[in-house]
Amino acid sequence: MNVLVIGAGTIGTTVVKECQKLERVETCFVLDHHASKTDSLEKTFDKVQVINDMDTVLGHVDLVVEAASQDAVREYGIQALEAGADLLIMSVGALADDELQEDLKGAAKSSRIYLPSGAIVGLDGVFSASMAGIEEVTLITRKSPQALNMDVDNETVVFQGPAEEAVKKFPKNINVAAALSLASAGFKNTEVCIICDPGVDRNIHEVHFKGPAGELVCVSKNLPSPDNPGTSYLACLSAASAVRKICSNLWVGL
Ligand SMILES: NC(=O)c1ccc[n+]([C@@H]2O[C@H](COP(=O)([O-])OP(=O)(O)OC[C@H]3O[C@@H](n4cnc5c(N)ncnc54)[C@H](O)[C@@H]3O)[C@@H](O)[C@H]2O)c1
């Protein structure tokens, strides 16, 4: 199987390292706007082949991993799916754009779109429980002023409202709200509260779900990635483990 990783940053590099280990992956193509990001990957990993244009490999690629930006989902997603490749999206907030979401689903006629759980936990249970109905679903995200790029001295609620607005106001920080919405009540009916807290040194996400199947409370207290304080280490590992699952014939925790 051939994989194309778009974006050779924090998450993309973790995926490339995983592809290098996976027996089923023959070639791992990598595409990034900045050559400085890809040069060392090609030198270090023998499965890696750097490309400048997705067109050159479409038709030979089984899985495209977007680990770049919401713009990259728009730029490459539909074309990749139409060429028959599966698409794994990390910039999940892009799917808050209804038109783009419909276009992506329409393009995936013979391929699949994967949305990993990223920096939160419990999406598997939330998705299952939602099948019986949803009374409420809320995400409470708590981050330090540095992580939110804000200047506050005390714990402050900086956003409270539907996920639909949260993903627009905090596009870099709230992919998790998008993933939770898509697994449960949708962008309009999923509540989000973002707290800027000078007392925390990690990104804390609490998922609260209530419905006929019961109540779920799932909490992750994420350390930053070793290479980039802005991205949770768990999000990198979520992308890499998703690729490992896709390459495996044993799927645990769907
Ligand atoms: N789902 C989640 O839980 C979750 C968690 C963290 C980050 N993310 C998202 O995943 C994406 C990647 O995160 P990261 O921390 O690895 O970012 P990063 O900044 O470390 O790396 C992104 C890389 O993508 C490249 N890039 C950006 N746009 C591009 C484009 N249009 N074409 C080609 N290359 C492009 C950049 O040059 C950069 O090297 C971001 O959109 C981020 O918001 C999602």
Ligand as a Chemical Component Dictionary entry (heavy atoms), coordinates in Angstrom:
data_LIG
# 
_chem_comp.id                   LIG 
_chem_comp.type                 NON-POLYMER 
_chem_comp.pdbx_formal_charge   0 
_chem_comp.three_letter_code    LIG 
# 
loop_
_chem_comp_atom.comp_id 
_chem_comp_atom.atom_id 
_chem_comp_atom.alt_atom_id 
_chem_comp_atom.type_symbol 
_chem_comp_atom.charge 
_chem_comp_atom.model_Cartn_x 
_chem_comp_atom.model_Cartn_y 
_chem_comp_atom.model_Cartn_z 
_chem_comp_atom.pdbx_ordinal 
LIG N1  N1  N 0  -7.884 16.465 15.157 1  
LIG C1  C1  C 0  -7.170 16.936 16.183 2  
LIG O1  O1  O 0  -7.422 16.626 17.352 3  
LIG C2  C2  C 0  -6.009 17.844 15.913 4  
LIG C3  C3  C 0  -5.082 18.128 16.934 5  
LIG C4  C4  C 0  -4.006 18.964 16.633 6  
LIG C5  C5  C 0  -3.887 19.513 15.385 7  
LIG N2  N2  N 1  -4.823 19.256 14.425 8  
LIG C6  C6  C 0  -4.743 19.858 13.090 9  
LIG O2  O2  O 0  -3.898 19.063 12.266 10 
LIG C7  C7  C 0  -3.216 19.904 11.330 11 
LIG C8  C8  C 0  -1.694 19.658 11.431 12 
LIG O3  O3  O 0  -1.261 19.960 12.746 13 
LIG P1  P1  P 0  0.313  20.034 13.110 14 
LIG O4  O4  O 0  0.393  20.311 14.551 15 
LIG O5  O5  O -1 1.036  18.870 12.528 16 
LIG O6  O6  O 0  0.720  21.363 12.321 17 
LIG P2  P2  P 0  2.205  21.853 11.928 18 
LIG O7  O7  O 0  2.111  23.339 11.824 19 
LIG O8  O8  O 0  3.223  21.286 12.845 20 
LIG O9  O9  O 0  2.435  21.222 10.484 21 
LIG C9  C9  C 0  1.644  21.539 9.378  22 
LIG C10 C10 C 0  2.484  21.365 8.122  23 
LIG O10 O10 O 0  1.615  21.428 7.003  24 
LIG C11 C11 C 0  2.188  22.245 5.975  25 
LIG N3  N3  N 0  1.071  22.798 5.224  26 
LIG C12 C12 C 0  0.094  23.632 5.649  27 
LIG N4  N4  N 0  -0.787 23.868 4.669  28 
LIG C13 C13 C 0  -0.359 23.183 3.582  29 
LIG C14 C14 C 0  -0.854 23.005 2.270  30 
LIG N5  N5  N 0  -1.975 23.623 1.858  31 
LIG N6  N6  N 0  -0.141 22.218 1.421  32 
LIG C15 C15 C 0  0.987  21.612 1.811  33 
LIG N7  N7  N 0  1.506  21.723 3.064  34 
LIG C16 C16 C 0  0.835  22.501 3.929  35 
LIG C17 C17 C 0  3.001  23.288 6.747  36 
LIG O11 O11 O 0  4.048  23.805 5.936  37 
LIG C18 C18 C 0  3.525  22.475 7.937  38 
LIG O12 O12 O 0  4.788  21.888 7.676  39 
LIG C19 C19 C 0  -3.615 21.355 11.668 40 
LIG O13 O13 O 0  -4.643 21.800 10.821 41 
LIG C20 C20 C 0  -4.129 21.259 13.087 42 
LIG O14 O14 O 0  -5.130 22.251 13.363 43 
LIG C21 C21 C 0  -5.851 18.430 14.655 44 
# 
loop_
_chem_comp_bond.comp_id 
_chem_comp_bond.atom_id_1 
_chem_comp_bond.atom_id_2 
_chem_comp_bond.value_order 
_chem_comp_bond.pdbx_ordinal 
LIG N1  C1  SING 1  
LIG C1  O1  DOUB 2  
LIG C1  C2  SING 3  
LIG C2  C3  SING 4  
LIG C2  C21 DOUB 5  
LIG C3  C4  DOUB 6  
LIG C4  C5  SING 7  
LIG C5  N2  DOUB 8  
LIG N2  C6  SING 9  
LIG N2  C21 SING 10 
LIG C6  O2  SING 11 
LIG C6  C20 SING 12 
LIG O2  C7  SING 13 
LIG C7  C8  SING 14 
LIG C7  C19 SING 15 
LIG C8  O3  SING 16 
LIG O3  P1  SING 17 
LIG P1  O4  DOUB 18 
LIG P1  O5  SING 19 
LIG P1  O6  SING 20 
LIG O6  P2  SING 21 
LIG P2  O7  DOUB 22 
LIG P2  O8  SING 23 
LIG P2  O9  SING 24 
LIG O9  C9  SING 25 
LIG C9  C10 SING 26 
LIG C10 O10 SING 27 
LIG C10 C18 SING 28 
LIG O10 C11 SING 29 
LIG C11 N3  SING 30 
LIG C11 C17 SING 31 
LIG N3  C12 SING 32 
LIG N3  C16 SING 33 
LIG C12 N4  DOUB 34 
LIG N4  C13 SING 35 
LIG C13 C14 SING 36 
LIG C13 C16 DOUB 37 
LIG C14 N5  SING 38 
LIG C14 N6  DOUB 39 
LIG N6  C15 SING 40 
LIG C15 N7  DOUB 41 
LIG N7  C16 SING 42 
LIG C17 O11 SING 43 
LIG C17 C18 SING 44 
LIG C18 O12 SING 45 
LIG C19 O13 SING 46 
LIG C19 C20 SING 47 
LIG C20 O14 SING 48 
# 
